[in-house]
Amino acid sequence: MTFFHMIAKYHSSTVSLSDLPKDNRPHVAMVGRSNVGKSSMINHLTHRKDLARVSSKPGRTQTMNLYDIDKKFYLVDLPGYGYAKKSLEQREVFADMIQDYLERTPELKLVLLIIDASIPPTDIDGLMLEWLKYKQLPFILVLNKMDRLNASEKMRLEQSLETKYPGLTLLEHSIDSDKNRNDLWTVIEQAVK
């Protein structure tokens, strides 16, 4: 499978698992804090400038947004977690939606846990990572916005994560790098085979 000439289309948005597609295609889910850059990453991965709506304000994604990739699998953008300005009730709904999707979607083949490399991983990122490990869900940690770090900052971040989470698969991502895009697609391609 090659992703250089892929056809990527918006499929649907939902807050209910019952509204997810029933075609048994594999799912690759993107999860991370609000404003971590998931929408920009979707646009970068798919070579599209406007496939996913990008907002400078955190907490805009409030549904599960599905993107059809080559009629082979779905890239699923889940609501961001941990945005402090949301009401407690909203945060719990989003947490429940994320957890229900991750626990109850048999088509889920890979979770991309995305953190903002320019902000040290927060406690809630650590909780999500540990929960994914506990649930034995296949995931990789994507260090987004790596272009904002200099070489020594990158090294410190990677050493810190390796110390805290030994053996964890880490992938760098920056919208300025085709290498990062290709590395991510290689991992995704393996997962959805």
Contacts in CASP RR format, 6 or more apart in sequence:
PFRMAT RR
TARGET T0000
AUTHOR 0000-0000-0000
METHOD contacts of the structure
MODEL  1
MTFFHMIAKYHSSTVSLSDLPKDNRPHVAMVGRSNVGKSSMINHLTHRKD
LARVSSKPGRTQTMNLYDIDKKFYLVDLPGYGYAKKSLEQREVFADMIQD
YLERTPELKLVLLIIDASIPPTDIDGLMLEWLKYKQLPFILVLNKMDRLN
ASEKMRLEQSLETKYPGLTLLEHSIDSDKNRNDLWTVIEQAVK
1 70 0 8 1.000
1 72 0 8 1.000
1 189 0 8 1.000
3 45 0 8 1.000
3 69 0 8 1.000
3 70 0 8 1.000
3 185 0 8 1.000
3 189 0 8 1.000
6 46 0 8 1.000
6 47 0 8 1.000
6 69 0 8 1.000
6 70 0 8 1.000
7 69 0 8 1.000
7 70 0 8 1.000
7 71 0 8 1.000
8 46 0 8 1.000
8 47 0 8 1.000
8 48 0 8 1.000
8 51 0 8 1.000
8 67 0 8 1.000
8 68 0 8 1.000
8 69 0 8 1.000
8 70 0 8 1.000
8 75 0 8 1.000
9 51 0 8 1.000
9 67 0 8 1.000
9 68 0 8 1.000
10 51 0 8 1.000
10 52 0 8 1.000
10 65 0 8 1.000
10 66 0 8 1.000
10 67 0 8 1.000
10 68 0 8 1.000
11 21 0 8 1.000
11 66 0 8 1.000
11 67 0 8 1.000
11 68 0 8 1.000
11 74 0 8 1.000
12 19 0 8 1.000
12 21 0 8 1.000
12 65 0 8 1.000
12 66 0 8 1.000
13 63 0 8 1.000
13 64 0 8 1.000
13 65 0 8 1.000
13 66 0 8 1.000
14 20 0 8 1.000
14 63 0 8 1.000
14 64 0 8 1.000
14 66 0 8 1.000
15 62 0 8 1.000
15 63 0 8 1.000
15 64 0 8 1.000
15 97 0 8 1.000
17 100 0 8 1.000
17 101 0 8 1.000
17 104 0 8 1.000
17 105 0 8 1.000
20 64 0 8 1.000
20 66 0 8 1.000
20 105 0 8 1.000
21 66 0 8 1.000
21 74 0 8 1.000
24 107 0 8 1.000
25 71 0 8 1.000
25 72 0 8 1.000
25 73 0 8 1.000
25 74 0 8 1.000
25 107 0 8 1.000
26 72 0 8 1.000
26 73 0 8 1.000
26 74 0 8 1.000
26 107 0 8 1.000
26 108 0 8 1.000
26 109 0 8 1.000
26 191 0 8 1.000
26 192 0 8 1.000
27 73 0 8 1.000
27 74 0 8 1.000
27 76 0 8 1.000
27 105 0 8 1.000
27 107 0 8 1.000
27 108 0 8 1.000
27 109 0 8 1.000
28 73 0 8 1.000
28 74 0 8 1.000
28 75 0 8 1.000
28 76 0 8 1.000
28 108 0 8 1.000
28 109 0 8 1.000
28 110 0 8 1.000
28 111 0 8 1.000
28 112 0 8 1.000
28 188 0 8 1.000
28 191 0 8 1.000
28 192 0 8 1.000
29 76 0 8 1.000
29 78 0 8 1.000
29 101 0 8 1.000
29 102 0 8 1.000
29 105 0 8 1.000
29 108 0 8 1.000
29 110 0 8 1.000
29 111 0 8 1.000
29 112 0 8 1.000
30 38 0 8 1.000
30 41 0 8 1.000
30 42 0 8 1.000
30 75 0 8 1.000
30 76 0 8 1.000
30 77 0 8 1.000
30 78 0 8 1.000
30 111 0 8 1.000
30 112 0 8 1.000
30 114 0 8 1.000
31 78 0 8 1.000
31 80 0 8 1.000
31 81 0 8 1.000
31 98 0 8 1.000
31 102 0 8 1.000
31 111 0 8 1.000
31 112 0 8 1.000
31 113 0 8 1.000
31 114 0 8 1.000
31 128 0 8 1.000
32 38 0 8 1.000
32 78 0 8 1.000
32 80 0 8 1.000
32 81 0 8 1.000
32 113 0 8 1.000
32 114 0 8 1.000
32 115 0 8 1.000
32 125 0 8 1.000
32 128 0 8 1.000
33 58 0 8 1.000
33 80 0 8 1.000
33 81 0 8 1.000
33 82 0 8 1.000
33 83 0 8 1.000
33 115 0 8 1.000
33 116 0 8 1.000
33 122 0 8 1.000
33 124 0 8 1.000
33 125 0 8 1.000
34 58 0 8 1.000
34 59 0 8 1.000
34 61 0 8 1.000
34 79 0 8 1.000
34 80 0 8 1.000
34 81 0 8 1.000
34 82 0 8 1.000
34 83 0 8 1.000
35 57 0 8 1.000
35 58 0 8 1.000
35 59 0 8 1.000
35 83 0 8 1.000
35 116 0 8 1.000
36 80 0 8 1.000
36 114 0 8 1.000
36 115 0 8 1.000
36 116 0 8 1.000
36 144 0 8 1.000
37 54 0 8 1.000
37 114 0 8 1.000
37 116 0 8 1.000
37 144 0 8 1.000
37 145 0 8 1.000
38 52 0 8 1.000
38 61 0 8 1.000
38 77 0 8 1.000
38 80 0 8 1.000
38 114 0 8 1.000
39 52 0 8 1.000
39 53 0 8 1.000
39 54 0 8 1.000
39 55 0 8 1.000
39 61 0 8 1.000
39 77 0 8 1.000
40 52 0 8 1.000
40 54 0 8 1.000
40 175 0 8 1.000
41 114 0 8 1.000
41 142 0 8 1.000
41 144 0 8 1.000
41 173 0 8 1.000
41 175 0 8 1.000
42 48 0 8 1.000
42 51 0 8 1.000
42 52 0 8 1.000
42 67 0 8 1.000
42 75 0 8 1.000
42 77 0 8 1.000
43 49 0 8 1.000
43 50 0 8 1.000
43 51 0 8 1.000
43 52 0 8 1.000
43 54 0 8 1.000
43 175 0 8 1.000
44 173 0 8 1.000
44 175 0 8 1.000
44 181 0 8 1.000
45 75 0 8 1.000
45 181 0 8 1.000
45 184 0 8 1.000
45 185 0 8 1.000
46 67 0 8 1.000
46 69 0 8 1.000
46 75 0 8 1.000
51 67 0 8 1.000
52 65 0 8 1.000
52 67 0 8 1.000
52 77 0 8 1.000
53 60 0 8 1.000
58 83 0 8 1.000
58 85 0 8 1.000
59 79 0 8 1.000
59 80 0 8 1.000
59 83 0 8 1.000
59 86 0 8 1.000
61 77 0 8 1.000
61 78 0 8 1.000
61 79 0 8 1.000
61 80 0 8 1.000
62 79 0 8 1.000
62 94 0 8 1.000
63 79 0 8 1.000
64 76 0 8 1.000
64 77 0 8 1.000
64 78 0 8 1.000
64 79 0 8 1.000
64 97 0 8 1.000
64 101 0 8 1.000
65 76 0 8 1.000
65 77 0 8 1.000
66 74 0 8 1.000
66 75 0 8 1.000
66 76 0 8 1.000
66 77 0 8 1.000
67 74 0 8 1.000
67 75 0 8 1.000
67 76 0 8 1.000
67 77 0 8 1.000
68 74 0 8 1.000
69 75 0 8 1.000
72 192 0 8 1.000
73 109 0 8 1.000
73 192 0 8 1.000
74 107 0 8 1.000
76 101 0 8 1.000
78 97 0 8 1.000
78 98 0 8 1.000
78 101 0 8 1.000
79 94 0 8 1.000
79 97 0 8 1.000
79 98 0 8 1.000
80 94 0 8 1.000
80 98 0 8 1.000
81 91 0 8 1.000
81 94 0 8 1.000
81 95 0 8 1.000
81 98 0 8 1.000
81 124 0 8 1.000
81 128 0 8 1.000
82 91 0 8 1.000
82 94 0 8 1.000
82 124 0 8 1.000
83 91 0 8 1.000
86 94 0 8 1.000
101 108 0 8 1.000
102 108 0 8 1.000
102 111 0 8 1.000
102 132 0 8 1.000
102 135 0 8 1.000
102 137 0 8 1.000
103 135 0 8 1.000
108 137 0 8 1.000
109 138 0 8 1.000
109 191 0 8 1.000
109 192 0 8 1.000
110 138 0 8 1.000
110 139 0 8 1.000
110 140 0 8 1.000
110 187 0 8 1.000
110 188 0 8 1.000
110 191 0 8 1.000
110 192 0 8 1.000
111 132 0 8 1.000
111 137 0 8 1.000
111 138 0 8 1.000
111 139 0 8 1.000
111 140 0 8 1.000
112 139 0 8 1.000
112 140 0 8 1.000
112 142 0 8 1.000
112 184 0 8 1.000
113 125 0 8 1.000
113 128 0 8 1.000
113 129 0 8 1.000
113 132 0 8 1.000
113 139 0 8 1.000
113 140 0 8 1.000
113 141 0 8 1.000
113 142 0 8 1.000
114 142 0 8 1.000
114 144 0 8 1.000
114 173 0 8 1.000
115 121 0 8 1.000
115 125 0 8 1.000
115 141 0 8 1.000
115 142 0 8 1.000
115 143 0 8 1.000
115 144 0 8 1.000
116 144 0 8 1.000
116 145 0 8 1.000
117 143 0 8 1.000
117 144 0 8 1.000
117 145 0 8 1.000
117 146 0 8 1.000
117 148 0 8 1.000
117 149 0 8 1.000
117 154 0 8 1.000
117 157 0 8 1.000
117 172 0 8 1.000
118 145 0 8 1.000
118 148 0 8 1.000
118 149 0 8 1.000
120 157 0 8 1.000
120 160 0 8 1.000
121 129 0 8 1.000
121 161 0 8 1.000
129 139 0 8 1.000
129 141 0 8 1.000
129 165 0 8 1.000
129 168 0 8 1.000
132 139 0 8 1.000
138 191 0 8 1.000
140 169 0 8 1.000
140 170 0 8 1.000
140 171 0 8 1.000
140 187 0 8 1.000
141 161 0 8 1.000
141 165 0 8 1.000
141 168 0 8 1.000
141 169 0 8 1.000
141 170 0 8 1.000
141 171 0 8 1.000
142 170 0 8 1.000
142 171 0 8 1.000
142 172 0 8 1.000
142 173 0 8 1.000
142 184 0 8 1.000
143 157 0 8 1.000
143 158 0 8 1.000
143 161 0 8 1.000
143 170 0 8 1.000
143 171 0 8 1.000
143 172 0 8 1.000
143 173 0 8 1.000
144 173 0 8 1.000
144 174 0 8 1.000
145 173 0 8 1.000
145 174 0 8 1.000
146 154 0 8 1.000
146 172 0 8 1.000
146 173 0 8 1.000
146 174 0 8 1.000
146 177 0 8 1.000
146 180 0 8 1.000
147 174 0 8 1.000
147 175 0 8 1.000
147 176 0 8 1.000
147 177 0 8 1.000
149 157 0 8 1.000
154 172 0 8 1.000
158 170 0 8 1.000
161 168 0 8 1.000
161 170 0 8 1.000
162 168 0 8 1.000
162 170 0 8 1.000
169 187 0 8 1.000
171 180 0 8 1.000
171 183 0 8 1.000
171 184 0 8 1.000
171 187 0 8 1.000
172 180 0 8 1.000
172 183 0 8 1.000
173 180 0 8 1.000
173 181 0 8 1.000
173 184 0 8 1.000
174 180 0 8 1.000
END
